[in-house]
């Protein structure tokens, strides 16, 4: 019985001694995350409520940002935009889209038309598609991805479709 009590006391003492060190390590992680956040070029402005020049969704994962817009023929139009949603000239951006059911995905490639990129195929009938947009801002840049749900229903509160909604409903 004494051995069991001594063992329990030893384990408790080790736990008490280790707790401040565990806290210090976690606290250090928060400090690093704050420093990473401070380096964010978008700090101080919010893109969440901004629609693009065509009324599409702004993809902020790439710099410069891109507008993802569904045209009347259900093809996708990609336009380069600044931090205020104004159209910019197209650069060397490369974009691809995979959407829909994983067993039978829709794979879109894009070609340049004027200052935008237009998809080679259109979305099929339906109003709800999971979408993954892969973006390369330059040929030697790393790929970034934007994942979202493409909801093509009208927003009840603003003038945009749900995927590009700018209101708080």
C-alpha positions in Angstrom: 0.0 0.0 0.0 2.9 2.4 0.9 4.5 1.7 -2.5 1.2 2.5 -4.3 0.9 5.8 -2.4 4.5 6.8 -3.1 4.1 6.0 -6.8 0.9 8.1 -6.9 2.7 11.0 -5.1 5.6 10.8 -7.6 3.3 10.9 -10.6 1.4 13.9 -9.2 4.7 15.7 -8.5 5.9 15.1 -12.1 2.6 16.3 -13.5 2.8 19.5 -11.4 6.3 20.2 -12.5 5.6 19.5 -16.2 2.4 21.7 -16.3 4.2 25.1 -16.5 6.5 23.9 -19.3 3.6 22.6 -21.3 1.8 25.9 -20.9 5.0 27.8 -21.9 5.3 25.7 -25.1 1.6 26.3 -26.0 2.0 30.0 -25.2 5.0 30.2 -27.6 2.9 28.6 -30.4 0.3 31.4 -30.0 3.1 34.0 -30.2 4.3 32.4 -33.5 0.7 32.4 -34.9 0.3 36.1 -34.0 3.6 36.9 -35.8 2.3 34.9 -38.9 -1.0 36.8 -38.8 0.9 40.1 -38.6 2.6 39.3 -41.9 -0.8 38.9 -43.6 -1.1 41.4 -46.4 -4.8 41.5 -46.0 -4.8 42.6 -42.4 -7.1 45.6 -41.9 -9.5 44.9 -44.7 -12.2 42.3 -45.2 -12.9 40.6 -48.6 -15.8 38.5 -47.3 -18.5 41.0 -48.4 -17.0 42.0 -51.7 -18.4 40.9 -55.1 -16.3 41.1 -58.2 -16.9 43.4 -61.2 -19.1 40.7 -62.8 -21.0 39.9 -59.6 -19.0 36.7 -58.8 -17.1 35.4 -55.8 -13.7 36.8 -55.0 -11.0 34.1 -54.4 -8.5 35.6 -52.0 -6.1 32.6 -51.8 -4.0 34.0 -54.7 -2.4 37.5 -55.1 -3.7 39.2 -57.1 -7.2 37.9 -56.3 -9.5 36.3 -58.8 -13.2 36.6 -59.4 -15.0 33.3 -60.0 -18.1 34.1 -62.0 -20.8 31.8 -63.5 -21.9 33.1 -66.9 -25.4 32.6 -68.4 -24.2 29.6 -70.4 -23.0 28.1 -67.0 -19.3 28.4 -68.0 -16.9 29.9 -65.6 -15.2 33.3 -66.2 -12.1 34.1 -64.1 -11.1 37.8 -63.9 -8.1 39.2 -62.0 -9.2 41.8 -59.4 -7.5 44.2 -57.0 -8.2 44.4 -53.2 -11.3 46.5 -54.0 -12.9 44.2 -56.6 -11.9 46.2 -59.6 -10.8 44.3 -62.7 -7.1 44.1 -63.6 -5.3 43.0 -66.8 -4.8 39.2 -67.0 -1.3 38.1 -66.1 0.3 34.6 -66.3 -2.4 33.0 -64.1 -3.2 29.3 -64.7 -6.5 28.0 -63.4 -8.3 24.6 -63.3 -11.5 23.6 -61.7 -12.7 20.2 -60.4 -16.3 20.1 -59.2 -19.3 17.9 -58.5 -19.4 14.2 -57.6 -16.0 12.6 -56.7 -17.0 9.5 -58.7 -17.8 11.5 -61.8 -16.1 15.0 -61.4 -16.4 17.9 -63.8 -12.9 18.9 -64.9 -12.6 22.4 -66.4 -9.6 23.9 -68.2 -9.4 27.6 -69.1 -8.4 29.6 -72.2 -7.6 33.3 -72.4 -10.4 35.5 -73.9 -9.6 39.2 -73.6 -8.6 40.0 -70.0 -10.3 36.9 -68.6 -10.1 33.1 -68.6 -13.1 31.1 -69.8 -13.8 27.5 -69.0 -13.9 24.9 -71.8 -17.0 23.3 -70.5 -20.1 24.4 -68.6 -21.6 23.2 -65.3 -24.5 20.7 -65.9 -28.0 21.2 -64.6 -28.3 21.7 -60.8 -27.7 24.4 -58.3 -25.2 22.9 -55.8 -21.7 21.7 -56.5 -18.6 21.3 -54.3 -15.8 23.1 -56.1 -12.0 23.1 -56.0 -10.2 25.9 -57.9 -6.5 25.4 -58.4 -4.5 28.6 -59.1 -0.9 29.2 -60.2 -0.2 33.0 -60.3 2.9 32.5 -62.4 4.4 29.4 -64.2 7.1 29.0 -61.4 4.7 29.7 -58.5 3.3 27.2 -56.1 -0.3 26.1 -56.7 -2.9 27.3 -54.2 -6.4 26.0 -53.9 -9.8 27.5 -53.1 -12.5 25.1 -51.9 -16.1 26.2 -51.6 -19.7 25.1 -52.3 -21.1 26.6 -55.5 -24.7 27.4 -54.6 -26.4 28.8 -57.8 -29.6 29.8 -56.0 -30.7 33.5 -55.7 -29.8 35.1 -52.4 -33.0 36.3 -50.7 -31.3 39.4 -49.3 -28.9 40.8 -52.0 -28.6 41.0 -55.8 -26.2 38.1 -56.1 -26.4 34.3 -56.3 -25.6 32.6 -53.0 -22.0 31.6 -54.0 -21.2 35.3 -54.4 -23.5 36.7 -51.7 -22.4 39.9 -50.0 -25.0 40.1 -47.2 -25.3 38.8 -43.7 -28.4 36.6 -43.9 
